[in-house]
Amino acid sequence: MRTWVDETVGRLRALKPRRVLEIGCGTGLLLTRMARDCESYIGLDFSAEVLAQLKDYLSTRSDLQHVELRQGMAHELSSVHDDSVDLVILNSVVQYFPDVDYLLEVLEEVARVTKMSGHIFIGDVRNLTLLKAYHTSVQLYKAQDGVTGEELRRRIGQGERKEEELVLDAGLFEELGKHWAKLGRVERWVKGGAYDNELSRFRYDVVMKVGEKEVEGPVERWVNWQEGGEWREELKDALRQQPELSVGVRGIRDVRVTSSVEAVRLLQSEASDVADVQHLRAACAGISGEELDAVMKLARELGVEFCWGSFGTEGVYEGVFNPRWHEVEKKEKEEESPRAYYQRYGNAPGRSMEDGELGRTLRGYLVEKLPGYMVPSAIVVLDELPLTANGKVDRKALPAPDLSVSSAKYRGPRTPQEEILCDLFAEVLGVERIGLDDNFFELGGHSLLATRLVSRIRGVLGVEVAIRTLFEAPRVGELGPRLRESEERRPPLQGELRPERLPLSYAQQRLWFLDQLGGTSTEYNMPGGLRLRGALDKEALERAINTIVERHESLRTHFEEVEGEAMQAIEPALRLEVPEEDLRGLEEGGQREREKAALRQEGEQPFDLTRGPVLRVKLLKLGEQEHVLLRTMHHIVSDGWSEGVFNRELMVLYEAYREGRENPLKPLAVQYADFALWQRKWLEGGALDEGLKYWKEQLAGIPERLELPLDRSRPAVQTFAADICHVDLPAELTSGLKRVSRENQATLYMTLLAGFAVLMQRYSGQEDIVVGSPIANRQDERLEEMIGFFVNTLVMRVRMKPGMSFRELLVEVRQTALEAYRHQDVPFERLVEELAPQRSLNKTPVFQVMFALQNAPWGLQEMKGLEIEPTEIARKDLRVRFDLEVHAFEREGRIGLYWLYNRDLFDGWRIEQMAGHYTRLLEAIGHGD
């Protein structure tokens, strides 16, 4: 991001502006860097909120007091006088314009207010000639290896048709330079900079000079670009001999887009034999090209001017060293082209929405007039039908219609129950439509989403269905008949008249016991931080935090002991202050050290559970545009899922309060105390005995501990100091593991756990492997939006048999996991009491190794006006509750594995070796070995 900004600012400063108008100034990314060197600077933006934040920031800068902020749309420049500015900036703005017509309307006004010899800068323009390559790049990145070429073409076509931003051919600006009377020289610049992302690959900048008409003169010598770089020496020799010579380089291939362009070519070629994404990626790898930034750098090294010539359709450019610009005489009457002429140079972003509405209307009409089998499943709107040379419809050139989320033929629901189930499937999976034959797990479902779906079915249909049933019947057409087979009924979770004494939940009871035993231990503190970049509204932030406290009784709870029994005590009202520590006086290094120390202090400062509160917040001020929010909760009222709820509500409430709106969140239907009452009523009514019976049989005779090789003797008392090893699995391997999971009707978690059990067997020499695994345990949809301690721990016992294949093992693990899910209501604390294992001060009971696939939502992504990222805990401050914890995260098609280990037991090299062996095991599994 910094490189992108620096490059843009450098290009603008080279124009030496004194009086500037910036349209779409936003939070001041360019304004705050440019305005101090200008006599006047007008910032225009349509958002009053953004301008208010920027105004607050400008008030702290004595060198920016001359800046004038105005609210308005891009075309509303009537208050700006003719010929009054020498630079107009539209940076990263025009892609949000509705169409080419509006862009021309804005540019007419811009040309009016710009004086002679001034400039118009249009930055970050999306390149229409590379639009297909862009969408190909996006879909290639998202697709799994096994996606067919035909399916990939369909996705790319859909992406193009659904494009929501204005994308422009660079030729538009060349045409404007020819035909608009006030415009002179027009230069188009590809994005440079030492970065490679969407902001550089598929975008360009335009600089239009107001004044006399200028055109680039003929190039005196042409050099052909060559992969080996010989063209550089040829260019240097030519300029060495004739320093004033105008030299052009033809066919410069942009290395940043070569693979995407080649993928487009192969997908469009009839002769291509690309079968799937894996083969396509291989075919496009290693195609050479030129770093365009290096070409511009070469011109600077040679001390000559440079400009870009033609923008090719395949990411191929012409560059001219020592360009010759010549003024041309204006015609007595400049030929103005009609607006319609320029439409060819841009797309129509709003078209896809209009086409979709037309398709839905037309299909609705046909449903009323035709029998079902004659109604088309999809309607695609085209400007014209593609034709062959013989004038017939070119069927191969027709875009693939956007059918259902499944590739199977769509079958709609036949009964009200099936209709409701289809809607619930679609809701949980986040897709538009589900048919009777669409497979829940093939469409992205996993165990956590399965739990949500089961909760939705229970809440809407009033039917109890086991997660196991969903695995066995993952399609609506299969699940409907199975619902009648479910006999288990649980009482609904709802608010009831509360007793005078509110009991703790089973999970809370265990943490209360440990806290009383250890004397306010910090082991269950949950510290975390959020880095906030931008103009922060502290009042809105503090109000949002206190609204969350008011909303969730758990955050207003402390704990009391009455006649030897722990009780919840809920404060009717509680207001938290958000103290601020100002670190602006420190250098950047000192700020980072203080930030780490503050986060460490939060983790080390105990909570007094008998007094509360059980939530602390603090704000560190690093600068006017950078803060760190520290937030610490005790585990007795929170868990990983709860952090996501807190973050999500913080985002919604902060934005509402910052914009002057009221609390938009719906009141919670139940509170944590209601859950604790319900849990005891449900479990003590017989469900607990049934669950304990299963677990006692399942865990009978488990080994005392998992005998992993240690690098140091186990201390007499358990310690918690940790270190971490991080490994990322490539996208191809992740795709292979998912394929194996689908083929065996298992989830990704089950496959990873089976592989982990193999690893543990080989390291311990034991064939009876016992590991712990956390589960969100929010089986009622009302619990999904609540902050509280719900997470439970399941004990996964995997018994290895000599000669067993991995697929056979996966079947066993699948069976174990499904039975564990069925009995997940049994609190782990009660299970430990029932099993009564031999207690020890230096190890945890039942299991010593934890394995988890973390897929709980983090919640916070962005807040208006603020860039947000989580802070990291320093390695020396890491804590671990078991000998070893392995946490797997899936993000953007890749699996990240975090090996958190007790550094008083293991050396780093051993865990790195273990992680390497696990990766190789997974590679063998993913490749079907």
N, C-alpha and C positions, 0 to 999 in steps of 0.2 A: 504493500500500500504506500509506504513512504517513497519508494522508487518511482511509483506511478505519479505521485504528487510532485516530487522534485522535478521530474521530466517535464510535466505540464507547466510548472512555474518557470522553469528555465526557458521554455519556448515563449511564454508570455513576456517575460522580462526582456527577451531579445528584441521585442517590438518597441521597447522604450516608451511605454504609455505614461501619460500624465493625468488624463481624465478618463475614468473607467466606469462602464456600466456592466454589472454582472447579473445575468438573468438566471435565476435558480441558484442563489448564493448558499442556500441550505444552512448548515451549521458553521460556515465560514472557513472551509478547508483551504480555499484559494484566497479568499478575502483577507484573512489574517496574515497571510504571507506577502500579499501584493500591495495592500493599501498604504502601508507606511511610506512607500516610495512614490506615492501619487499625490497630486494636488487635490483631486476630488475622487471619490469612489462611491458609487451608488450600488447598493445591493438590493435586488428585487426578488421576492419569493412569494408564493401564494399562501404559505402557511404562517398564520399569525403566531402560533406557538413556537415554531422554530425561530422566527424573527425575535420574539421576546427573549428567548434563551441567548441568542447571539447578542442582543442589545445589552443584556446583563454582563456578558463577558467583555464586550467592548468598553463598558464603563470602567473596567479595571485596567485598561490599556491607554496610557496617556498619549501614545503615538498613533492611536486610531480614532481620536475624537472627531476627526473631520469626516468620518464615514457616515453616509446617510442610508438608512434602511427604509424600504418601501414595500408595502404589501400589494400584490397584484398578480394577474396572469401574465404570461410571457408576451402576449400581443398588446397589453395595456400600457403603452408608452406615451400616451397623449401628454403627460406631464413633463416629458423630456423634450427639450427644444431641438429644433433642426440643427444638425452639424455641431452638436455641443460636446460630444465625446470623441476621443481618438482610439478607443478600444472597447468593443462589446464582446463579452465572454458568454458563450452558451456551452458550458462544459458538462458532459454526462447528463444532458437534459433532453435533447431532441428525441431520444428513443422513447420518451414517455408522451410525445405528441400523438394525437389520434390519427393523423394522416399527413400526406404530403401537402395537401391544401393548407392545413393550419401552419405547417412549417413555412410555406411561402408567405403567408400572412404575417408571421412573426418577422421573417427576414426583410420584408418590405419596410416595416417599421424600424427595424435595426439599421437598414441602409439609410433611412431618412435622418436618424439622429447622429450618424457617424460622419465626421467631417472629412474633407479631402485629405488624402495621405494617411488616414486612419485605417484601422484593421478590424475585421470581424473574425473572431476565433470560435470555431465549432469543434468541440473536443469529444472524444470517445464515441464517435459515430459507428454504429454497427454496420458491417459490410454486407450488402445484399448479395454480391457475387459469391460470397463464401457462406451463405446461409445454410445450404445443404450440408456443406462440410462441417459447420458448427453443430447442427443437429445430429449428424453422424457421429461426431466426437462425443457428444453428450450420451447418446444411446449406447455407443461402444463402451463407454466408461461404466454405465449402469448394468449392461447385459451380462448374464452368466455365459460361460463358455458354450454350453449346449444349445443356446438360442439359435434357431435356423436363420439362414440368410433371408428367407422370405419373411419371417417374423420381424427381423431387424429392419427390413425395408418398410414394413407396415408401421413400425414405431417411428422411424425417421419421417415418413410422410405425415403421420399424425402430428409430430412436433412442428413441422413446417406449417401445416394448416392451422394449428392452434397458436401460432406465434402471436404474442400479445404486445410486442414492442415494435416501434417503427424502425425498419431496417432499410438502408439507403445505398444505392449505387453511387460510387464516387463521381461518376460521370454527370450526376445532377449538378454539382457545383461548377463543373467545367462549362456546362450549358448556361448556367446563370451568369457566369463571367462573360460569356459571349453576347448574351441578349439583354441583360439588365444594364441600363444606361450608366448607373453610378459605379458599378463594380469594375475594377481593373484586373490586376494580377490575381490568379487563384492558384494556391499551392496545396497539394494533398500530401500528408505525411503518415506513413505507417507508424504504428506504435513501436517504440524502441525500449530502452531500459533493460537492465540485467534481470528480467523476470519473465516468466512464461506462464500465463494463465489466460482466462477468457478476456481480460482487459487488454491484453497485448495481441493475441492471435487473430482475433476476428474484428478488430476495430481500427479506426484511423482518425486523424485530426485534419481539419481544414483551416487554412488561413486565407481570407479574402481581403485584398487591399482595395480601399475606396480611392478612385482617381482615374487616371488615364488608362485606356485599354492597353494591356500588355500581353504578349504571347511569347512563348519560348521559341527561340530561333532554331533553325535546323542544326542537328548534331553533326559536327565535322568528322568524327570518327567513331565507329562502333566496335565494341569488343564483346565477344560472346562469353557469358558466364560459364565456368567449368567447375565440376565437382572438386577437382584436385587443387584449385586455387591458382592455376596458371594465369587466369585473367588479371590477377593483382599485379603481377610483374609486367604484363603487357600494358596495363593502365599506367603504371609508374614510368615505364620507358617512354610512353607517348608524352606524358606530361613533363618528363625530364628534358625531352628534346624540344617541346613547344609548350611552355608553361601556361600560355593563354588558350590552348586548344580546348575546344568543347568535346568531351569524350563521353559516350554513352555505353552502358553495360546492359546487354539484352539477356532476358531469360533468367533473372535472379530468383531462385526458388527459395521461398520462406520455409526454413527447416521446422518452424513451429507448427505448420499446418500440413506438412508433406504426408504424414500418415493418414490424416483425415481425408485429404484430397484423393489419395490412392484408394482408400476404402470406398469413397464415392464412385470412383472409376470402376472398381471391381464389382460393386453391387449393381451398377448400371450396364455392365458388359454382358452381352448374351453368351460370350465365349467363356466367361468366368465359371470356374468349378468350385467356388467357395461354398462349402456346405453349412458352416456354422460360424459363430463368433470366434471360437478358438482358432479356426483355420484363417479367418480374416485377419485377426490380430497378428498371427505369424506372418502372413503375406505382406502386411503393411509395416512390419518392424524393420528398422535399420535403413530406411530410405533417407538419403543424404539431402542436404540443403545448406542454406547460408543463414547465419545469424544476421538479421537485417540491421540490428544495432551496430554490429561490427562494420557494416558497409558505411554507415554514417560516421562512425568513429574514424574510418580510414580517410574520409574526406577532410576531417579536422586535422588529422596527422599530416596530410599533404598540404594543408593550408589553402584549400580551394573551397568554393561554394558548392553546394550539392542540392539537388531536388529529385523527387520521384517523378517518373514519367507515367506510363500507362499502368493501370491496376488490372492484372490479368484475372480471368475467372477461376484459375486453378492455383491461386497463391503465387503467381509468377509476376515479377515486376521488372520495370526498366528504371535504372538510376542514371542520372546525368551529372557528371563532374564538370565544373566550370560552365554552368548553363548560361545561355545568352538570351536575355529578355529584351524585347523590342516593343516600343510603342506603336500602335496602329491607329490610323485615322478613324475617327468615329464617323459613321454614316450620318448624313443629314437627318435621316429619320431612322432611328434604331428599330430593328424588327423585334417586336415583342411577341413571344410565343404565347398562345393561350394556356391557361392553367392546366387544362386537360393534357397538354403535351408532356408535362413533367410527371404525370402519374406513373409512367413506365419506369421511373427511377426509384420507386419505393413500393413496399408492400402495403397491405390494408389490415392493420392490427385488429380492428373491430369486426372484420369480416367473419371470422370463425364463430363468434357469438351469434351473429345474425344468421349464418348458415345453420347453426345448431338449432336455433329457434324455428327456422323454416322447416328443417327436417322433422322436428317433433310435431309441429302442426300438421304437416302433410301425412305423417305416419298415423297420427290420431284420426285424421279424416278417413284414411284407408281402412283402419280397424273397424270403423262403423259401416263401411261399404262392402268389404271383401271378407271371404272366409279366412280363418287364421292362417292356413297354409300358404295363402297368396300374399300375405302382408310381408313386405321386405323387413329383414331384421335390422337394416341400417340404410340410411339415405345420405349420399355424399353429393354436395353441390360443387359443380365445376363451372369455370368460365366457358369452356368449350370442350367437346369430346376430342381426345387425341386420335388422330387418323394415321393410317399407314400410307405408303406411297400410292396405293391403289384406291385410296379414299374410303377404306373400311375402318371400323373402330379398332384402334390398337389396344387390345385387351391387356397386353403386358404393361402398357404405359398408364393404365388406370390406377389411381391410388387405392391402396387397400382400405376398406371401410373399418371404422372403429366399432367392432362388435363387442361382445361381452368381455369381461376380464379373463374368461377362460377360452381356450382354443376349441373346446368341445362345442357341439351344436347346442344352442340354448333351448332349454325346456322350462317354461314358466310354471309357477305354482298352480296346483289344481284344487287345493282346499284352503279355507281360511288359515288353518294351522300352518300349512306350508308357506303361505304368503307371509305370515308373521315371521317364520323361521328365516326365510330369504332376506327379509328386512334386517333381522338381527345379525345374520352372517355379514351382510354388507356394511352394517353400522360398525361392527367390531373390526372388520378388516379395512375399513376406510375406502371402499370401492362403491361404484355407482349401482351396480346390478349384480345379483347372484341368481343362478338358475339351479334347478334340481340336481344337476350333474356336476356342479362346480365343487372341487375338493378344497376344503378349508385349509389344509396344510400346504397344498400346492400353490395357494394364493398368498402365502406368507404367514399363515397361522403358526403359533408355537404354544408352548405350555401356558405362558402367562396370558396370551390372548384366549386360549381355550378356557382358562379360569373365568375370564371376563364373559365369554359367551355363555358358559354354564350359568353364571350369575344373571345375565340378561334373560335367559330362558326361564329361570326360576322366578324372576321378578315379573315377567310379562305373561307367561303361560301358567304360572303357578305349579310347575312340574319340576321335580327334582331329577336331574340327570347326572350321572357320574362322568367325570372327565374320561375315564376309560371307555365309556360308551361312545364319546365323540371320536376317540382314536379308532375305534372299531367301525364306526359309521360316520365318516367325515363329510358326507354329502347330505344335503337337505332331503333328497329323495330316499336316503337310507336311514336318516336319523328320525324322521317323522314317525314311522311305525315303532321305533324303539322307545319312544317317550312313554308309551303305555306300559312298558315293562318295568319302569322305575317305580319302586315301592317306598323308597326312603322319603320321609317327609320331615322337614325341620321347621320349627316355628319361625315366623317372619321377624326380621330385625326391625324394631320400631321403638319409638320413645314411649316409655310407660311411667306410671307413678313411681318415683324413686323412694327407696327406704331412707331412713335417717342416716344410716351408715352405708356409704358407697364402697363396695369392695374393690380391690385391685383386680386387674385381669391376671391370668396365670403368668404371663410373661413379665408383667410389672412386679408381681410378687417375688419372682426370683431376683430381679435387680434390686428390689428393696432389701431383700435378705443379704445380698452381697454388699450393698452399701453400708448396712448396719454392722456387718461383720468386719469389713475393712476400714470403717471409719471415714466416710466421705471420700471414697476412691475416685480417681479421675479416669479410670479404665474405660468408662462408658460415656465419656464426653464425646460429642460429635462436632468438632470445630470445622469451619469452612469459611472461605472468603470469595467475594466476587469483585473483580476489577471493573470499574465503571469509567469509561472514557467518554467525555463530552460534558456539556453544561448540565450539572446535576441540580435538580430542584430538591433541596434537602427537606423542605417542609412537606412536599408531596411524598418523599421517601419515608419520613418518620410517621406520617399519617397512614401510609399503606401498611407499614409494619404493625402499628397498633390496631388497625382494622383486622389484620390476621389474628392477632392475639385475642381481640374481642370475639372473632368468629369461631375460634377453636377453644373449647373449654380445656382441652389438654394442656394448652400453653398457660392457663391460669390456675393450674392444679399444683398443690403441694400435698404432702403425705403425713398422716398422723397415725399414731398407734393408740388404740383404745382397747383397754383390757387385754393387752397382748396381741391384738389383731390390727393389721395395717388397714388404713382407710384412705380414700381420696377426699381431699378437701378442695373445693372449687371456689376461687375468689369471684364474686359477682362482677367486679371490674378491676382492671389492672392496666396501668399505663407505663410503657417502657420509654425511658429517655435514650436518645442515641448520642452518646458523647462523641466528640470529634477531637482527634489529635492532629495538630497541624505539623506536617513534616516538610513544608516548603523550604525551610531554611537549610535542609540537608542536601548534599550532593546526591546524584542518582544512586550511587553505590550505597551510601548511607541510608537512603530511603528504603532500598531493597532489604538491607540487613534489619532495619527497624521493623519492617513489614513482617519478615520471617519471625522475628522475636515476639512480636505482638500475637501472631497466630499461635506460636508455641505457648505463650502465656495463657491464651484462651484454653488450650488443651490441658494445661497443667493446673488451672485454677478450679478447685472442686465446687460443685453445687451443694447447697444445703437443702436436701429434699424435704426437710421438715418445715422449711420456711418459704422456699421459692424465691424468686421465679426460677423456672427451669429453662429459660431462654435468655441469652445475652446478645446484645448487638453493639457494635462500635464502628465508627467511621474514621478512616485514615485519609487525610487530605494531602496528596502528593503534589498537586498543582490545581490551577483553576479548572482544568479540563480532565483531571484524573483523580479518582478516589478509589479506596478499597473498603468494601463493606465486610466486616467480620461478623459472622453469626455462629453462635455455639448453642446447641441444644443438648439436653441429657437424653440418653437412649431410652429412658423410662417413659418418655412422652413422644418419641420420634423413631424413625427408621429411614432407610435409604429412599423408599418411596415417598415418605413424608417430606424429605428435602425437595423432591420434585414438585410436590403440591405447594410448598412454601414459595419456591421460585416462580411457579406459574402464577400464583395469586399475587405475588409481589409485582410482577410485570403488568398484570391487568389493572391492579389498583393504582400503581404509580402513574400509568398512562392516563387513567381516568381523572385522578386528582390533579395531575399536571395540566390537564386540559379544562379544568373547572367543572368536571362532571361528578356525579355522585357514585357511590359504590354500585358497580354493575353485577356483582356476584349474587346468586340466589342463596338464601339462607340454607344451612345444612339441615337435612331432615332428621338426623340423629347425631349424637355426640359420642365421644369415646366412652364415657361412663355408661351410656346405654348399651354399647357393645359389651363392656365388662359384665353387666348384669345379664345380658342375653347369653353370653358365653357360658357363664356358670349355670344358668337355667337349662341350657341345651345339653351341656356335657354331663351335668349331674343327673339328668333325666334318663341316663342309660347309654348315651352316645360315647361317653368317656370309657365306660367299662368295655364296650364293644371294640373301641379303638385300641385300648391298652391290651386287650386279648390278642389282637392281630400283631401288634408290635412285639409283645413278649414272645410270641411264637416265632416271628421273623428274626428276632435278634438273639434267640437262645443260643448260648455257647459261642458268642463272638469272642475273638481274641482280646486279651487285656489291652493291647496296644499294637499299633502298626510299627513294625521294627525297621524303620528307615536307618541307613547308615548315618551316624552323627560324627561331626568333627570335634566335638567337645562333650565331656560328660554332662549329663543333665543336672542342672543346679538343684539344690535341695528344695527350693521354692521357685515356682514358675515365674519367669520373667517375660517381658512383653516388647523389648527393644527389637526393632525390625529393620530389614533392608529389602530392596525390591529388585527384581529382574524382569525386564519387559521384552516380549517377543511379538512381532507382527507376522501373521500368516498371510501369504499373498492371496490376491483375489481368486486366482485359478484354483488354489487349494481349498479355499472357502467354498467355492462353487462345487468342487468335487465332494466335499464332506456333506453339503446339502443334498447332493444327488444321491449319495449312499443312504442318507436319512430317509429321503422320500421313497427309495426303492424298498426300504425295510419298514415302512409305515412308522417311522420313528421321528423324533424331533432332533434338531441339531444338538441340543443339550445331551440327549441320550447317547448320541454317537460320540461326542466329546468325552462323556463320562466313561463309556466303555473303553475308549482308548486310554484314558487316565488310569482305569483299573488295571489294564495290562502293564502300564508303566510302573504302578505301585507294586504289582506282583513281582516284576523283574528286579526292582530295587530292594524289596523286603524279603523275597524268597517265600512269602506266605501266599497261600491260595485262597484265603478267606479275607477279602479286602473290605474294610468299613470306612466310609468317608461321610462327612456331614455336607449338607447342601441346604442353603437358605431358600425359603419360599415366601412370597409376598403375603399369602394367607388373607387376602382381601376377597373373599368369595361372594360377597354381596356388593352390588353396584353402589350402594350408598356409602360404602367404606372407601371407595376409590378417590373421593375428594376430601378425605379426612386426614388430619395430622395426628398421628398416634403410633404406639408401639404394637404393630400387628405381626411383623415378620416372625415366622416360626422356622424351626430347623428340622429337616427330615434326615433320617439316617439311611444311607444307601449301602446295602450289603451286596457285594458282588462276589459270588463263589465261582472260582475258576476251575475248570475240569481239564485234565490232560487230553491233548488232541483236539480240543474245541476250536472251531474256526471262528473268525471274528464275527461273521454273520450270526452264528449260533449264540455267541456271547451277546451280541446286540439284542437278540430276541429275549434273552434272560434279563438284560438291563432294562429293556422296554417294559417287561412284565413287572419288574421290581419298582420302577418309577411310577407306573400307573397305579399299583397298589398303594404306594406311598402317597400319591396325590389323593387317593380315595380316603385315606386316613390322616390327612394333614391337619384336621381339627385338634388332634391330641397334642397338647402343649409339650414341648420337649422337656420342660422342667418336670412335669408330672411323669413323663416317661423315665427320666433319670431316677426319680424317687422310686418308681416301681421296679426298675431293673436293679437298683441298689448295688451298683458296681463298687469295687473296692476303691475308696477315696484316696487321693494322693495330693500333696501340696504342690507337686512339680509337674503335673500333667492334667489335661482336661479329661473328664469321664467320657466313656463310650467311644469317642473318636478323637484323633489328634490332627487330622488333615481335613481341610474344607475345600470343596470344589463348587464353583458357582458360575453360571452363565447369567450375566447381569443384563436384564432387558427392561428394567423399570424406567419410566420416562424421567429425564432430568428436569424437564419443565421449562427452564428459562433459556431463551435463545437471543432475544433482543428486546430492547425497550426504545421507544421513539426518542431520538436525540442522544442515545447512549450506545456505545459498543461495549459488550459484556463478555468477559471470559472468567472462568474459575481460576482461583489462585492455587498454587501447588504447595503442599506441605513439604518442608525440607526433609531430605532423606534421613538425617540424624534424628528427626522427631517422629518417624513412622512407628506405629505400634501394631502388634499382631496378637490375636487372642489364642491362636493354636500354633502348633509347631510349624505348619505350612498352610497357607491359603492360596489357592489359584483362582483368579477372577478372570473370566473371559468376557469380552465386550465385542459386539458386532457393530461396526460403523462403516457406512459407505462400501459395503460389499467385502470387507476384510474383517478378520478376527484378530483382536489384540489380546494377548495373554499376559497377565501381571502376576508374577510369582512373589508373593509377600511371605517372607520367611523370618524365623527367629534367629537373629544373628548371634545369640549365645549358644546355639546348637549347630548351625551350619555356616560353612564358609561360602563366599560368593561363587567360587569356581564350581562347587558341587551343584548348586542350584542352576547355574548356567549350563552345566553338563546335563542335568536332568531336563531342563527346558529344551535343550537341543535334541535329546533322545525322544522327548514327547513329540516334537515337531516332525522328526523322521518317522515315528509311528503313524502320525496323522497323514503324512505324505503317502505312506503305504496304503492306509485305509482309503484315502481320497482317490488313489489311482486304481483301487480295486485289487491290490496285491494280497 
